[in-house]
Structures are given as C-alpha cells and as structure tokens.
C-alpha cells in the first residue's frame, strides 16, 4: 500500500525549514527537497524523526 496522496501534500521536513518531501515508492523513503535528509516509511508510516534520518550520502 502506498501513502495517501493527501497526506503527502501536507508532510514536510521536521527541521526548522519545513520543506516539502519527495516520496520514492520503490525505496519507501521521503527525501527533503531542501536539506536532502532521507526519512524511511515503515509499514506505510513515515518516520519523520531527525535522529533516524539519513543524510544524502548515507544510502543503504
């Protein structure tokens, strides 16, 4: 199951800039359009915790 499109419209990076996120369905990740942090989606739930985000260079 994919994330609800209405939810994707309101999700934003939890950092102070609150930039929009790009959803990668294949990788099940959300990527910040400003800082490049990558947030995982686990069991169709976005994990928007800064402590658990990966940087752009930290691909699995």
Beta strands, then each sheet from edge to edge (+ up, - down):
strand 1: 21-24
strand 2: 29-32
strand 3: 38-42
strand 4: 45-46
sheet 1: 1+ 2- 3+ 4-
end
